[in-house]
Amino acid sequence: MANHASAIGEAVGNLIESEVKNIVQNALVGTEFYVDIGGIRRGVRDHSKLLLVNDTGNSYQIDVVVEDKEKKSHCTY
């Protein structure tokens, strides 16, 4: 990355995102909920990104989805 400040900002953002994922996962241990943080999941998706598609067809990449046993989303960020 040519801009050092941008590289530092990206690294800090990645650390914060990683920690938030850990907090959410730990908070839901022992519950009926599953924390989806991306990656290929057989029978669910064949790509690695978590995408939320709105009613007009626009896709947004999200970082975490909390879903139930029926794979119904309850929380995204």
C-alpha positions as CSV (number, residue, x, y, z in Angstrom):
1,M,0.0,0.0,0.0
2,A,1.5,3.3,-1.1
3,N,-0.1,5.4,1.7
4,H,1.3,4.4,5.1
5,A,-1.5,6.2,7.0
6,S,-4.0,4.2,5.0
7,A,-2.2,0.9,5.8
8,I,-2.2,1.7,9.5
9,G,-5.9,2.5,9.4
10,E,-6.6,-0.7,7.6
11,A,-4.6,-2.7,10.1
12,V,-6.4,-1.1,13.1
13,G,-9.8,-1.7,11.4
14,N,-8.9,-5.4,10.9
15,L,-7.9,-5.8,14.5
16,I,-11.2,-4.2,15.7
17,E,-13.3,-6.3,13.3
18,S,-11.6,-9.5,14.5
19,E,-12.2,-8.7,18.2
20,V,-15.8,-7.8,17.6
21,K,-16.3,-11.2,15.9
22,N,-14.7,-12.9,18.8
23,I,-16.9,-11.1,21.3
24,V,-20.1,-12.0,19.4
25,Q,-19.0,-15.6,19.0
26,N,-18.2,-16.0,22.7
27,A,-21.5,-14.3,23.7
28,L,-23.4,-16.9,21.8
29,V,-21.6,-20.0,23.0
30,G,-24.2,-22.5,24.4
31,T,-27.1,-20.8,22.6
32,E,-29.1,-22.0,19.7
33,F,-27.6,-19.4,17.5
34,Y,-24.8,-19.7,14.9
35,V,-22.3,-16.9,14.1
36,D,-21.5,-16.8,10.4
37,I,-18.3,-14.9,9.7
38,G,-18.0,-15.8,6.0
39,G,-16.3,-18.6,4.1
40,I,-17.8,-21.3,1.9
41,R,-20.6,-23.2,3.6
42,R,-21.9,-26.3,1.8
43,G,-25.7,-26.0,1.3
44,V,-25.7,-22.4,2.2
45,R,-23.4,-20.6,-0.2
46,D,-20.5,-21.4,-2.6
47,H,-18.6,-18.2,-2.2
48,S,-16.7,-16.7,0.7
49,K,-18.3,-13.3,1.2
50,L,-21.3,-12.6,3.3
51,L,-23.6,-10.6,1.1
52,L,-26.9,-8.9,2.0
53,V,-29.1,-8.1,-1.0
54,N,-31.7,-5.4,-0.6
55,D,-35.1,-5.3,-2.3
56,T,-33.7,-3.4,-5.3
57,G,-31.0,-6.0,-5.9
58,N,-28.0,-4.1,-4.5
59,S,-25.5,-6.3,-2.6
60,Y,-23.7,-5.2,0.5
61,Q,-20.8,-7.1,2.0
62,I,-21.3,-7.7,5.8
63,D,-18.9,-9.1,8.4
64,V,-21.0,-11.1,10.7
65,V,-24.5,-12.8,10.7
66,V,-26.2,-14.3,13.7
67,E,-28.6,-16.9,12.6
68,D,-30.8,-19.6,14.1
69,K,-30.9,-23.4,13.3
70,E,-33.1,-22.7,10.3
71,K,-30.4,-20.3,9.0
72,K,-32.7,-17.4,9.5
73,S,-30.8,-14.2,10.1
74,H,-31.4,-12.3,13.4
75,C,-28.5,-9.7,13.4
76,T,-26.0,-8.5,10.8
77,Y,-23.2,-6.1,10.9
